[in-house]
Amino acid sequence: MPFNQLTPEQVATTSPDPDGTIGWGFGVGIELRRAGPARPPGTYGWDGGLGSSWANDPSEDLTGVLLTNQMWTSPQPPAGFRDFWSSVYAALAD
């Protein structure tokens, strides 16, 4: 489940994310490269367009769940999603 099953060609043309930063495991998205302050490569989970987000980051021994009533209106997550994940990673002590 936590390993990308797509070839580089598939990631470039049919990735679950428009910019190709997410691969596809068995039912979950896999972060292939860092695209922001949160979710480093190897993190896997799922963002639901109807307001949910779940991710597991093995490198930080972290699991996060966000449940909202904010439906996505574009391919980019709502501000509340970005704020949640940025805050989670900012709170980690290095």
PyMOL Python script that loads the backbone (N, CA, C, O; Angstrom):
from pymol import cmd

cmd.read_pdbstr("""\
ATOM      1  N   MET A   1       0.813  -1.199   0.000  1.00  0.00           N
ATOM      2  CA  MET A   1       0.000   0.000   0.000  1.00  0.00           C
ATOM      3  C   MET A   1       0.858   1.265   0.000  1.00  0.00           C
ATOM      4  O   MET A   1       0.523   2.192  -0.737  1.00  0.00           O
ATOM      5  N   PRO A   2       1.937   1.366   0.772  1.00  0.00           N
ATOM      6  CA  PRO A   2       2.643   2.647   0.827  1.00  0.00           C
ATOM      7  C   PRO A   2       3.741   2.831  -0.220  1.00  0.00           C
ATOM      8  O   PRO A   2       4.659   3.622  -0.004  1.00  0.00           O
ATOM      9  N   PHE A   3       3.671   2.129  -1.333  1.00  0.00           N
ATOM     10  CA  PHE A   3       4.689   2.282  -2.365  1.00  0.00           C
ATOM     11  C   PHE A   3       4.033   2.632  -3.694  1.00  0.00           C
ATOM     12  O   PHE A   3       2.990   2.082  -4.047  1.00  0.00           O
ATOM     13  N   ASN A   4       4.649   3.547  -4.422  1.00  0.00           N
ATOM     14  CA  ASN A   4       4.132   3.982  -5.712  1.00  0.00           C
ATOM     15  C   ASN A   4       4.087   2.809  -6.686  1.00  0.00           C
ATOM     16  O   ASN A   4       5.060   2.067  -6.822  1.00  0.00           O
ATOM     17  N   GLN A   5       2.957   2.649  -7.358  1.00  0.00           N
ATOM     18  CA  GLN A   5       2.783   1.574  -8.333  1.00  0.00           C
ATOM     19  C   GLN A   5       2.787   2.088  -9.769  1.00  0.00           C
ATOM     20  O   GLN A   5       2.635   1.304 -10.706  1.00  0.00           O
ATOM     21  N   LEU A   6       2.959   3.396  -9.952  1.00  0.00           N
ATOM     22  CA  LEU A   6       2.951   3.980 -11.295  1.00  0.00           C
ATOM     23  C   LEU A   6       4.365   4.083 -11.849  1.00  0.00           C
ATOM     24  O   LEU A   6       5.321   4.289 -11.102  1.00  0.00           O
ATOM     25  N   THR A   7       4.488   3.940 -13.159  1.00  0.00           N
ATOM     26  CA  THR A   7       5.766   4.159 -13.820  1.00  0.00           C
ATOM     27  C   THR A   7       6.001   5.668 -13.930  1.00  0.00           C
ATOM     28  O   THR A   7       5.052   6.440 -13.792  1.00  0.00           O
ATOM     29  N   PRO A   8       7.239   6.108 -14.175  1.00  0.00           N
ATOM     30  CA  PRO A   8       7.477   7.543 -14.359  1.00  0.00           C
ATOM     31  C   PRO A   8       6.620   8.141 -15.482  1.00  0.00           C
ATOM     32  O   PRO A   8       6.173   9.283 -15.377  1.00  0.00           O
ATOM     33  N   GLU A   9       6.392   7.385 -16.541  1.00  0.00           N
ATOM     34  CA  GLU A   9       5.560   7.872 -17.641  1.00  0.00           C
ATOM     35  C   GLU A   9       4.114   8.070 -17.187  1.00  0.00           C
ATOM     36  O   GLU A   9       3.471   9.048 -17.568  1.00  0.00           O
ATOM     37  N   GLN A  10       3.601   7.143 -16.374  1.00  0.00           N
ATOM     38  CA  GLN A  10       2.241   7.270 -15.868  1.00  0.00           C
ATOM     39  C   GLN A  10       2.116   8.456 -14.912  1.00  0.00           C
ATOM     40  O   GLN A  10       1.114   9.171 -14.942  1.00  0.00           O
ATOM     41  N   VAL A  11       3.123   8.668 -14.069  1.00  0.00           N
ATOM     42  CA  VAL A  11       3.101   9.816 -13.154  1.00  0.00           C
ATOM     43  C   VAL A  11       3.065  11.112 -13.945  1.00  0.00           C
ATOM     44  O   VAL A  11       2.352  12.048 -13.584  1.00  0.00           O
ATOM     45  N   ALA A  12       3.837  11.166 -15.028  1.00  0.00           N
ATOM     46  CA  ALA A  12       3.897  12.389 -15.837  1.00  0.00           C
ATOM     47  C   ALA A  12       2.584  12.681 -16.562  1.00  0.00           C
ATOM     48  O   ALA A  12       2.277  13.840 -16.841  1.00  0.00           O
ATOM     49  N   THR A  13       1.812  11.647 -16.868  1.00  0.00           N
ATOM     50  CA  THR A  13       0.615  11.875 -17.680  1.00  0.00           C
ATOM     51  C   THR A  13      -0.708  11.630 -16.960  1.00  0.00           C
ATOM     52  O   THR A  13      -1.721  12.228 -17.325  1.00  0.00           O
ATOM     53  N   THR A  14      -0.725  10.767 -15.949  1.00  0.00           N
ATOM     54  CA  THR A  14      -2.003  10.419 -15.309  1.00  0.00           C
ATOM     55  C   THR A  14      -1.928  10.414 -13.789  1.00  0.00           C
ATOM     56  O   THR A  14      -2.711   9.717 -13.145  1.00  0.00           O
ATOM     57  N   SER A  15      -1.026  11.157 -13.208  1.00  0.00           N
ATOM     58  CA  SER A  15      -0.886  11.210 -11.759  1.00  0.00           C
ATOM     59  C   SER A  15      -2.159  11.725 -11.109  1.00  0.00           C
ATOM     60  O   SER A  15      -2.879  12.514 -11.721  1.00  0.00           O
ATOM     61  N   PRO A  16      -2.461  11.292  -9.862  1.00  0.00           N
ATOM     62  CA  PRO A  16      -3.623  11.825  -9.161  1.00  0.00           C
ATOM     63  C   PRO A  16      -3.517  13.324  -8.874  1.00  0.00           C
ATOM     64  O   PRO A  16      -4.519  13.961  -8.549  1.00  0.00           O
ATOM     65  N   ASP A  17      -2.321  13.888  -8.989  1.00  0.00           N
ATOM     66  CA  ASP A  17      -2.104  15.312  -8.734  1.00  0.00           C
ATOM     67  C   ASP A  17      -1.672  15.980 -10.031  1.00  0.00           C
ATOM     68  O   ASP A  17      -0.847  15.421 -10.754  1.00  0.00           O
ATOM     69  N   PRO A  18      -2.201  17.158 -10.349  1.00  0.00           N
ATOM     70  CA  PRO A  18      -1.875  17.797 -11.632  1.00  0.00           C
ATOM     71  C   PRO A  18      -0.386  18.064 -11.865  1.00  0.00           C
ATOM     72  O   PRO A  18       0.058  18.094 -13.013  1.00  0.00           O
ATOM     73  N   ASP A  19       0.400  18.260 -10.783  1.00  0.00           N
ATOM     74  CA  ASP A  19       1.815  18.567 -10.992  1.00  0.00           C
ATOM     75  C   ASP A  19       2.727  17.343 -10.883  1.00  0.00           C
ATOM     76  O   ASP A  19       3.949  17.483 -10.948  1.00  0.00           O
ATOM     77  N   GLY A  20       2.159  16.152 -10.719  1.00  0.00           N
ATOM     78  CA  GLY A  20       2.953  14.926 -10.706  1.00  0.00           C
ATOM     79  C   GLY A  20       3.701  14.649  -9.424  1.00  0.00           C
ATOM     80  O   GLY A  20       4.629  13.841  -9.424  1.00  0.00           O
ATOM     81  N   THR A  21       3.324  15.302  -8.313  1.00  0.00           N
ATOM     82  CA  THR A  21       4.021  15.051  -7.056  1.00  0.00           C
ATOM     83  C   THR A  21       3.470  13.844  -6.310  1.00  0.00           C
ATOM     84  O   THR A  21       4.060  13.407  -5.321  1.00  0.00           O
ATOM     85  N   ILE A  22       2.352  13.304  -6.768  1.00  0.00           N
ATOM     86  CA  ILE A  22       1.736  12.178  -6.079  1.00  0.00           C
ATOM     87  C   ILE A  22       1.659  10.974  -7.006  1.00  0.00           C
ATOM     88  O   ILE A  22       1.195  11.069  -8.142  1.00  0.00           O
ATOM     89  N   GLY A  23       2.128   9.836  -6.493  1.00  0.00           N
ATOM     90  CA  GLY A  23       1.997   8.577  -7.210  1.00  0.00           C
ATOM     91  C   GLY A  23       0.751   7.859  -6.722  1.00  0.00           C
ATOM     92  O   GLY A  23      -0.138   8.483  -6.142  1.00  0.00           O
ATOM     93  N   TRP A  24       0.677   6.564  -6.948  1.00  0.00           N
ATOM     94  CA  TRP A  24      -0.498   5.809  -6.572  1.00  0.00           C
ATOM     95  C   TRP A  24      -0.080   4.467  -5.999  1.00  0.00           C
ATOM     96  O   TRP A  24       0.583   3.676  -6.671  1.00  0.00           O
ATOM     97  N   GLY A  25      -0.472   4.209  -4.744  1.00  0.00           N
ATOM     98  CA  GLY A  25      -0.258   2.909  -4.120  1.00  0.00           C
ATOM     99  C   GLY A  25      -1.515   2.087  -4.311  1.00  0.00           C
ATOM    100  O   GLY A  25      -2.247   2.281  -5.281  1.00  0.00           O
ATOM    101  N   PHE A  26      -1.764   1.192  -3.414  1.00  0.00           N
ATOM    102  CA  PHE A  26      -2.984   0.400  -3.501  1.00  0.00           C
ATOM    103  C   PHE A  26      -4.090   1.131  -2.756  1.00  0.00           C
ATOM    104  O   PHE A  26      -4.346   0.852  -1.585  1.00  0.00           O
ATOM    105  N   GLY A  27      -4.747   2.068  -3.436  1.00  0.00           N
ATOM    106  CA  GLY A  27      -5.863   2.807  -2.874  1.00  0.00           C
ATOM    107  C   GLY A  27      -5.505   4.110  -2.198  1.00  0.00           C
ATOM    108  O   GLY A  27      -6.389   4.781  -1.665  1.00  0.00           O
ATOM    109  N   VAL A  28      -4.233   4.496  -2.201  1.00  0.00           N
ATOM    110  CA  VAL A  28      -3.831   5.747  -1.555  1.00  0.00           C
ATOM    111  C   VAL A  28      -2.833   6.499  -2.428  1.00  0.00           C
ATOM    112  O   VAL A  28      -2.136   5.903  -3.249  1.00  0.00           O
ATOM    113  N   GLY A  29      -2.774   7.813  -2.240  1.00  0.00           N
ATOM    114  CA  GLY A  29      -1.774   8.622  -2.917  1.00  0.00           C
ATOM    115  C   GLY A  29      -0.447   8.543  -2.184  1.00  0.00           C
ATOM    116  O   GLY A  29      -0.424   8.503  -0.954  1.00  0.00           O
ATOM    117  N   ILE A  30       0.649   8.519  -2.912  1.00  0.00           N
ATOM    118  CA  ILE A  30       1.993   8.443  -2.350  1.00  0.00           C
ATOM    119  C   ILE A  30       2.747   9.711  -2.738  1.00  0.00           C
ATOM    120  O   ILE A  30       2.844  10.027  -3.924  1.00  0.00           O
ATOM    121  N   GLU A  31       3.280  10.439  -1.767  1.00  0.00           N
ATOM    122  CA  GLU A  31       4.077  11.631  -2.073  1.00  0.00           C
ATOM    123  C   GLU A  31       5.412  11.194  -2.682  1.00  0.00           C
ATOM    124  O   GLU A  31       6.175  10.454  -2.061  1.00  0.00           O
ATOM    125  N   LEU A  32       5.681  11.655  -3.892  1.00  0.00           N
ATOM    126  CA  LEU A  32       6.914  11.307  -4.591  1.00  0.00           C
ATOM    127  C   LEU A  32       7.991  12.357  -4.391  1.00  0.00           C
ATOM    128  O   LEU A  32       9.181  12.041  -4.396  1.00  0.00           O
ATOM    129  N   ARG A  33       7.578  13.610  -4.215  1.00  0.00           N
ATOM    130  CA  ARG A  33       8.523  14.705  -3.942  1.00  0.00           C
ATOM    131  C   ARG A  33       7.789  15.768  -3.142  1.00  0.00           C
ATOM    132  O   ARG A  33       6.563  15.868  -3.191  1.00  0.00           O
ATOM    133  N   ARG A  34       8.551  16.553  -2.410  1.00  0.00           N
ATOM    134  CA  ARG A  34       7.957  17.590  -1.566  1.00  0.00           C
ATOM    135  C   ARG A  34       7.449  18.734  -2.427  1.00  0.00           C
ATOM    136  O   ARG A  34       8.164  19.244  -3.290  1.00  0.00           O
ATOM    137  N   ALA A  35       6.195  19.134  -2.180  1.00  0.00           N
ATOM    138  CA  ALA A  35       5.597  20.228  -2.944  1.00  0.00           C
ATOM    139  C   ALA A  35       5.230  21.399  -2.043  1.00  0.00           C
ATOM    140  O   ALA A  35       4.635  22.371  -2.511  1.00  0.00           O
ATOM    141  N   GLY A  36       5.569  21.327  -0.774  1.00  0.00           N
ATOM    142  CA  GLY A  36       5.240  22.391   0.165  1.00  0.00           C
ATOM    143  C   GLY A  36       5.874  22.089   1.512  1.00  0.00           C
ATOM    144  O   GLY A  36       6.750  21.230   1.613  1.00  0.00           O
ATOM    145  N   PRO A  37       5.433  22.794   2.546  1.00  0.00           N
ATOM    146  CA  PRO A  37       6.054  22.613   3.863  1.00  0.00           C
ATOM    147  C   PRO A  37       5.673  21.303   4.549  1.00  0.00           C
ATOM    148  O   PRO A  37       6.330  20.909   5.513  1.00  0.00           O
ATOM    149  N   ALA A  38       4.647  20.630   4.086  1.00  0.00           N
ATOM    150  CA  ALA A  38       4.184  19.408   4.732  1.00  0.00           C
ATOM    151  C   ALA A  38       4.324  18.211   3.801  1.00  0.00           C
ATOM    152  O   ALA A  38       4.612  18.350   2.612  1.00  0.00           O
ATOM    153  N   ARG A  39       4.117  17.053   4.366  1.00  0.00           N
ATOM    154  CA  ARG A  39       4.097  15.790   3.636  1.00  0.00           C
ATOM    155  C   ARG A  39       5.347  15.533   2.784  1.00  0.00           C
ATOM    156  O   ARG A  39       5.345  15.762   1.574  1.00  0.00           O
ATOM    157  N   PRO A  40       6.397  15.059   3.428  1.00  0.00           N
ATOM    158  CA  PRO A  40       7.613  14.719   2.678  1.00  0.00           C
ATOM    159  C   PRO A  40       7.419  13.469   1.830  1.00  0.00           C
ATOM    160  O   PRO A  40       6.430  12.757   2.004  1.00  0.00           O
ATOM    161  N   PRO A  41       8.347  13.188   0.913  1.00  0.00           N
ATOM    162  CA  PRO A  41       8.254  11.972   0.107  1.00  0.00           C
ATOM    163  C   PRO A  41       8.131  10.735   0.996  1.00  0.00           C
ATOM    164  O   PRO A  41       8.773  10.638   2.042  1.00  0.00           O
ATOM    165  N   GLY A  42       7.306   9.805   0.567  1.00  0.00           N
ATOM    166  CA  GLY A  42       7.069   8.591   1.337  1.00  0.00           C
ATOM    167  C   GLY A  42       5.793   8.650   2.157  1.00  0.00           C
ATOM    168  O   GLY A  42       5.307   7.619   2.622  1.00  0.00           O
ATOM    169  N   THR A  43       5.245   9.840   2.340  1.00  0.00           N
ATOM    170  CA  THR A  43       3.975   9.980   3.043  1.00  0.00           C
ATOM    171  C   THR A  43       2.859   9.448   2.147  1.00  0.00           C
ATOM    172  O   THR A  43       2.865   9.679   0.938  1.00  0.00           O
ATOM    173  N   TYR A  44       1.917   8.747   2.732  1.00  0.00           N
ATOM    174  CA  TYR A  44       0.803   8.241   1.935  1.00  0.00           C
ATOM    175  C   TYR A  44      -0.513   8.508   2.661  1.00  0.00           C
ATOM    176  O   TYR A  44      -0.552   8.606   3.887  1.00  0.00           O
ATOM    177  N   GLY A  45      -1.581   8.622   1.890  1.00  0.00           N
ATOM    178  CA  GLY A  45      -2.901   8.891   2.458  1.00  0.00           C
ATOM    179  C   GLY A  45      -3.872   9.284   1.365  1.00  0.00           C
ATOM    180  O   GLY A  45      -3.693   8.944   0.196  1.00  0.00           O
ATOM    181  N   TRP A  46      -4.913  10.015   1.774  1.00  0.00           N
ATOM    182  CA  TRP A  46      -5.937  10.393   0.811  1.00  0.00           C
ATOM    183  C   TRP A  46      -6.605  11.678   1.236  1.00  0.00           C
ATOM    184  O   TRP A  46      -6.953  11.847   2.405  1.00  0.00           O
ATOM    185  N   ASP A  47      -6.788  12.589   0.289  1.00  0.00           N
ATOM    186  CA  ASP A  47      -7.571  13.799   0.495  1.00  0.00           C
ATOM    187  C   ASP A  47      -8.891  13.604  -0.227  1.00  0.00           C
ATOM    188  O   ASP A  47      -8.919  13.408  -1.442  1.00  0.00           O
ATOM    189  N   GLY A  48      -9.977  13.659   0.515  1.00  0.00           N
ATOM    190  CA  GLY A  48     -11.296  13.482  -0.078  1.00  0.00           C
ATOM    191  C   GLY A  48     -11.883  14.811  -0.484  1.00  0.00           C
ATOM    192  O   GLY A  48     -11.862  15.765   0.294  1.00  0.00           O
ATOM    193  N   GLY A  49     -12.398  14.885  -1.675  1.00  0.00           N
ATOM    194  CA  GLY A  49     -12.954  16.123  -2.200  1.00  0.00           C
ATOM    195  C   GLY A  49     -14.181  16.626  -1.455  1.00  0.00           C
ATOM    196  O   GLY A  49     -14.612  17.760  -1.666  1.00  0.00           O
ATOM    197  N   LEU A  50     -14.748  15.795  -0.588  1.00  0.00           N
ATOM    198  CA  LEU A  50     -15.922  16.221   0.172  1.00  0.00           C
ATOM    199  C   LEU A  50     -15.568  16.705   1.575  1.00  0.00           C
ATOM    200  O   LEU A  50     -16.464  16.961   2.380  1.00  0.00           O
ATOM    201  N   GLY A  51     -14.273  16.837   1.885  1.00  0.00           N
ATOM    202  CA  GLY A  51     -13.893  17.474   3.144  1.00  0.00           C
ATOM    203  C   GLY A  51     -13.053  16.672   4.107  1.00  0.00           C
ATOM    204  O   GLY A  51     -12.911  17.076   5.261  1.00  0.00           O
ATOM    205  N   SER A  52     -12.491  15.558   3.692  1.00  0.00           N
ATOM    206  CA  SER A  52     -11.672  14.764   4.603  1.00  0.00           C
ATOM    207  C   SER A  52     -10.235  14.675   4.089  1.00  0.00           C
ATOM    208  O   SER A  52      -9.971  14.818   2.895  1.00  0.00           O
ATOM    209  N   SER A  53      -9.320  14.436   5.023  1.00  0.00           N
ATOM    210  CA  SER A  53      -7.920  14.268   4.673  1.00  0.00           C
ATOM    211  C   SER A  53      -7.286  13.325   5.687  1.00  0.00           C
ATOM    212  O   SER A  53      -7.490  13.467   6.893  1.00  0.00           O
ATOM    213  N   TRP A  54      -6.528  12.374   5.194  1.00  0.00           N
ATOM    214  CA  TRP A  54      -5.814  11.428   6.050  1.00  0.00           C
ATOM    215  C   TRP A  54      -4.432  11.225   5.463  1.00  0.00           C
ATOM    216  O   TRP A  54      -4.288  11.094   4.247  1.00  0.00           O
ATOM    217  N   ALA A  55      -3.415  11.196   6.308  1.00  0.00           N
ATOM    218  CA  ALA A  55      -2.063  10.918   5.833  1.00  0.00           C
ATOM    219  C   ALA A  55      -1.268  10.212   6.915  1.00  0.00           C
ATOM    220  O   ALA A  55      -1.460  10.446   8.109  1.00  0.00           O
ATOM    221  N   ASN A  56      -0.376   9.349   6.473  1.00  0.00           N
ATOM    222  CA  ASN A  56       0.540   8.647   7.349  1.00  0.00           C
ATOM    223  C   ASN A  56       1.953   8.964   6.877  1.00  0.00           C
ATOM    224  O   ASN A  56       2.282   8.748   5.711  1.00  0.00           O
ATOM    225  N   ASP A  57       2.792   9.477   7.778  1.00  0.00           N
ATOM    226  CA  ASP A  57       4.175   9.817   7.462  1.00  0.00           C
ATOM    227  C   ASP A  57       5.089   8.908   8.276  1.00  0.00           C
ATOM    228  O   ASP A  57       5.359   9.193   9.443  1.00  0.00           O
ATOM    229  N   PRO A  58       5.574   7.809   7.673  1.00  0.00           N
ATOM    230  CA  PRO A  58       6.432   6.885   8.415  1.00  0.00           C
ATOM    231  C   PRO A  58       7.725   7.513   8.915  1.00  0.00           C
ATOM    232  O   PRO A  58       8.237   7.101   9.956  1.00  0.00           O
ATOM    233  N   SER A  59       8.269   8.497   8.205  1.00  0.00           N
ATOM    234  CA  SER A  59       9.535   9.092   8.623  1.00  0.00           C
ATOM    235  C   SER A  59       9.405   9.882   9.922  1.00  0.00           C
ATOM    236  O   SER A  59      10.385  10.031  10.651  1.00  0.00           O
ATOM    237  N   GLU A  60       8.214  10.387  10.219  1.00  0.00           N
ATOM    238  CA  GLU A  60       7.974  11.142  11.453  1.00  0.00           C
ATOM    239  C   GLU A  60       7.132  10.353  12.461  1.00  0.00           C
ATOM    240  O   GLU A  60       6.806  10.862  13.534  1.00  0.00           O
ATOM    241  N   ASP A  61       6.778   9.097  12.110  1.00  0.00           N
ATOM    242  CA  ASP A  61       5.909   8.294  12.965  1.00  0.00           C
ATOM    243  C   ASP A  61       4.630   9.073  13.268  1.00  0.00           C
ATOM    244  O   ASP A  61       4.225   9.200  14.423  1.00  0.00           O
ATOM    245  N   LEU A  62       4.007   9.588  12.215  1.00  0.00           N
ATOM    246  CA  LEU A  62       2.882  10.510  12.333  1.00  0.00           C
ATOM    247  C   LEU A  62       1.701  10.056  11.495  1.00  0.00           C
ATOM    248  O   LEU A  62       1.865   9.648  10.345  1.00  0.00           O
ATOM    249  N   THR A  63       0.520  10.127  12.069  1.00  0.00           N
ATOM    250  CA  THR A  63      -0.727   9.936  11.336  1.00  0.00           C
ATOM    251  C   THR A  63      -1.619  11.123  11.641  1.00  0.00           C
ATOM    252  O   THR A  63      -1.792  11.488  12.804  1.00  0.00           O
ATOM    253  N   GLY A  64      -2.187  11.727  10.611  1.00  0.00           N
ATOM    254  CA  GLY A  64      -3.076  12.867  10.799  1.00  0.00           C
ATOM    255  C   GLY A  64      -4.392  12.652  10.087  1.00  0.00           C
ATOM    256  O   GLY A  64      -4.438  12.074   9.001  1.00  0.00           O
ATOM    257  N   VAL A  65      -5.465  13.122  10.706  1.00  0.00           N
ATOM    258  CA  VAL A  65      -6.805  13.023  10.135  1.00  0.00           C
ATOM    259  C   VAL A  65      -7.487  14.373  10.290  1.00  0.00           C
ATOM    260  O   VAL A  65      -7.486  14.957  11.374  1.00  0.00           O
ATOM    261  N   LEU A  66      -8.064  14.862   9.211  1.00  0.00           N
ATOM    262  CA  LEU A  66      -8.822  16.108   9.229  1.00  0.00           C
ATOM    263  C   LEU A  66     -10.194  15.838   8.626  1.00  0.00           C
ATOM    264  O   LEU A  66     -10.296  15.328   7.510  1.00  0.00           O
ATOM    265  N   LEU A  67     -11.242  16.176   9.359  1.00  0.00           N
ATOM    266  CA  LEU A  67     -12.616  16.012   8.878  1.00  0.00           C
ATOM    267  C   LEU A  67     -13.284  17.379   8.904  1.00  0.00           C
ATOM    268  O   LEU A  67     -13.379  18.006   9.959  1.00  0.00           O
ATOM    269  N   THR A  68     -13.744  17.838   7.757  1.00  0.00           N
ATOM    270  CA  THR A  68     -14.381  19.149   7.666  1.00  0.00           C
ATOM    271  C   THR A  68     -15.671  19.025   6.861  1.00  0.00           C
ATOM    272  O   THR A  68     -16.031  17.944   6.394  1.00  0.00           O
ATOM    273  N   ASN A  69     -16.344  20.132   6.713  1.00  0.00           N
ATOM    274  CA  ASN A  69     -17.501  20.187   5.828  1.00  0.00           C
ATOM    275  C   ASN A  69     -17.213  21.099   4.638  1.00  0.00           C
ATOM    276  O   ASN A  69     -18.135  21.643   4.031  1.00  0.00           O
ATOM    277  N   GLN A  70     -15.922  21.266   4.304  1.00  0.00           N
ATOM    278  CA  GLN A  70     -15.503  22.103   3.182  1.00  0.00           C
ATOM    279  C   GLN A  70     -15.240  21.253   1.953  1.00  0.00           C
ATOM    280  O   GLN A  70     -14.203  20.594   1.868  1.00  0.00           O
ATOM    281  N   MET A  71     -16.150  21.256   1.011  1.00  0.00           N
ATOM    282  CA  MET A  71     -15.942  20.534  -0.233  1.00  0.00           C
ATOM    283  C   MET A  71     -14.917  21.290  -1.086  1.00  0.00           C
ATOM    284  O   MET A  71     -14.911  22.521  -1.118  1.00  0.00           O
ATOM    285  N   TRP A  72     -14.075  20.558  -1.757  1.00  0.00           N
ATOM    286  CA  TRP A  72     -13.098  21.176  -2.639  1.00  0.00           C
ATOM    287  C   TRP A  72     -13.820  21.790  -3.832  1.00  0.00           C
ATOM    288  O   TRP A  72     -14.771  21.207  -4.354  1.00  0.00           O
ATOM    289  N   THR A  73     -13.375  22.957  -4.261  1.00  0.00           N
ATOM    290  CA  THR A  73     -13.962  23.597  -5.440  1.00  0.00           C
ATOM    291  C   THR A  73     -12.964  23.700  -6.592  1.00  0.00           C
ATOM    292  O   THR A  73     -13.288  24.237  -7.651  1.00  0.00           O
ATOM    293  N   SER A  74     -11.743  23.181  -6.384  1.00  0.00           N
ATOM    294  CA  SER A  74     -10.715  23.177  -7.421  1.00  0.00           C
ATOM    295  C   SER A  74      -9.766  22.020  -7.128  1.00  0.00           C
ATOM    296  O   SER A  74      -9.902  21.365  -6.095  1.00  0.00           O
ATOM    297  N   PRO A  75      -8.810  21.756  -8.013  1.00  0.00           N
ATOM    298  CA  PRO A  75      -7.834  20.697  -7.736  1.00  0.00           C
ATOM    299  C   PRO A  75      -6.932  21.019  -6.546  1.00  0.00           C
ATOM    300  O   PRO A  75      -6.315  20.120  -5.976  1.00  0.00           O
ATOM    301  N   GLN A  76      -6.853  22.278  -6.175  1.00  0.00           N
ATOM    302  CA  GLN A  76      -6.049  22.672  -5.011  1.00  0.00           C
ATOM    303  C   GLN A  76      -6.889  22.552  -3.747  1.00  0.00           C
ATOM    304  O   GLN A  76      -8.076  22.878  -3.762  1.00  0.00           O
ATOM    305  N   PRO A  77      -6.286  22.085  -2.644  1.00  0.00           N
ATOM    306  CA  PRO A  77      -7.065  21.937  -1.415  1.00  0.00           C
ATOM    307  C   PRO A  77      -7.510  23.285  -0.854  1.00  0.00           C
ATOM    308  O   PRO A  77      -6.864  24.304  -1.099  1.00  0.00           O
ATOM    309  N   PRO A  78      -8.619  23.295  -0.097  1.00  0.00           N
ATOM    310  CA  PRO A  78      -9.055  24.529   0.554  1.00  0.00           C
ATOM    311  C   PRO A  78      -7.996  25.022   1.542  1.00  0.00           C
ATOM    312  O   PRO A  78      -7.142  24.252   1.982  1.00  0.00           O
ATOM    313  N   ALA A  79      -8.057  26.286   1.879  1.00  0.00           N
ATOM    314  CA  ALA A  79      -7.072  26.888   2.791  1.00  0.00           C
ATOM    315  C   ALA A  79      -6.996  26.147   4.123  1.00  0.00           C
ATOM    316  O   ALA A  79      -5.910  26.004   4.685  1.00  0.00           O
ATOM    317  N   GLY A  80      -8.127  25.678   4.633  1.00  0.00           N
ATOM    318  CA  GLY A  80      -8.130  24.956   5.913  1.00  0.00           C
ATOM    319  C   GLY A  80      -7.299  23.689   5.874  1.00  0.00           C
ATOM    320  O   GLY A  80      -6.676  23.330   6.873  1.00  0.00           O
ATOM    321  N   PHE A  81      -7.277  23.005   4.742  1.00  0.00           N
ATOM    322  CA  PHE A  81      -6.460  21.804   4.586  1.00  0.00           C
ATOM    323  C   PHE A  81      -4.978  22.166   4.633  1.00  0.00           C
ATOM    324  O   PHE A  81      -4.198  21.547   5.357  1.00  0.00           O
ATOM    325  N   ARG A  82      -4.606  23.169   3.855  1.00  0.00           N
ATOM    326  CA  ARG A  82      -3.199  23.593   3.828  1.00  0.00           C
ATOM    327  C   ARG A  82      -2.751  24.063   5.203  1.00  0.00           C
ATOM    328  O   ARG A  82      -1.647  23.739   5.638  1.00  0.00           O
ATOM    329  N   ASP A  83      -3.597  24.826   5.892  1.00  0.00           N
ATOM    330  CA  ASP A  83      -3.261  25.322   7.228  1.00  0.00           C
ATOM    331  C   ASP A  83      -3.095  24.176   8.222  1.00  0.00           C
ATOM    332  O   ASP A  83      -2.169  24.185   9.034  1.00  0.00           O
ATOM    333  N   PHE A  84      -3.989  23.194   8.160  1.00  0.00           N
ATOM    334  CA  PHE A  84      -3.906  22.052   9.073  1.00  0.00           C
ATOM    335  C   PHE A  84      -2.582  21.323   8.913  1.00  0.00           C
ATOM    336  O   PHE A  84      -1.864  21.118   9.891  1.00  0.00           O
ATOM    337  N   TRP A  85      -2.251  20.928   7.680  1.00  0.00           N
ATOM    338  CA  TRP A  85      -1.040  20.141   7.475  1.00  0.00           C
ATOM    339  C   TRP A  85       0.220  20.968   7.728  1.00  0.00           C
ATOM    340  O   TRP A  85       1.207  20.436   8.236  1.00  0.00           O
ATOM    341  N   SER A  86       0.206  22.238   7.389  1.00  0.00           N
ATOM    342  CA  SER A  86       1.362  23.097   7.694  1.00  0.00           C
ATOM    343  C   SER A  86       1.559  23.211   9.196  1.00  0.00           C
ATOM    344  O   SER A  86       2.690  23.164   9.679  1.00  0.00           O
ATOM    345  N   SER A  87       0.470  23.360   9.940  1.00  0.00           N
ATOM    346  CA  SER A  87       0.554  23.460  11.399  1.00  0.00           C
ATOM    347  C   SER A  87       1.044  22.166  12.038  1.00  0.00           C
ATOM    348  O   SER A  87       1.830  22.196  12.985  1.00  0.00           O
ATOM    349  N   VAL A  88       0.585  21.042  11.528  1.00  0.00           N
ATOM    350  CA  VAL A  88       1.024  19.740  12.068  1.00  0.00           C
ATOM    351  C   VAL A  88       2.530  19.617  11.932  1.00  0.00           C
ATOM    352  O   VAL A  88       3.211  19.263  12.894  1.00  0.00           O
ATOM    353  N   TYR A  89       3.059  19.904  10.749  1.00  0.00           N
ATOM    354  CA  TYR A  89       4.500  19.744  10.544  1.00  0.00           C
ATOM    355  C   TYR A  89       5.302  20.831  11.252  1.00  0.00           C
ATOM    356  O   TYR A  89       6.434  20.582  11.666  1.00  0.00           O
ATOM    357  N   ALA A  90       4.740  22.033  11.400  1.00  0.00           N
ATOM    358  CA  ALA A  90       5.432  23.098  12.136  1.00  0.00           C
ATOM    359  C   ALA A  90       5.536  22.749  13.625  1.00  0.00           C
ATOM    360  O   ALA A  90       6.471  23.186  14.296  1.00  0.00           O
ATOM    361  N   ALA A  91       4.589  21.970  14.142  1.00  0.00           N
ATOM    362  CA  ALA A  91       4.589  21.621  15.562  1.00  0.00           C
ATOM    363  C   ALA A  91       5.573  20.508  15.908  1.00  0.00           C
ATOM    364  O   ALA A  91       5.860  20.284  17.084  1.00  0.00           O
ATOM    365  N   LEU A  92       6.089  19.813  14.907  1.00  0.00           N
ATOM    366  CA  LEU A  92       7.027  18.727  15.177  1.00  0.00           C
ATOM    367  C   LEU A  92       8.360  19.292  15.644  1.00  0.00           C
ATOM    368  O   LEU A  92       8.880  20.243  15.059  1.00  0.00           O
ATOM    369  N   ALA A  93       8.901  18.713  16.684  1.00  0.00           N
ATOM    370  CA  ALA A  93      10.228  19.123  17.176  1.00  0.00           C
ATOM    371  C   ALA A  93      11.287  18.308  16.429  1.00  0.00           C
ATOM    372  O   ALA A  93      11.220  17.080  16.396  1.00  0.00           O
ATOM    373  N   ASP A  94      12.245  18.984  15.842  1.00  0.00           N
ATOM    374  CA  ASP A  94      13.315  18.274  15.115  1.00  0.00           C
ATOM    375  C   ASP A  94      14.418  17.844  16.033  1.00  0.00           C
ATOM    376  O   ASP A  94      15.391  17.237  15.586  1.00  0.00           O
TER     377      ASP A  94
END
""", "prot")
cmd.dss("prot")
cmd.show_as("cartoon", "prot")
cmd.util.cbc("prot")
cmd.orient("prot")
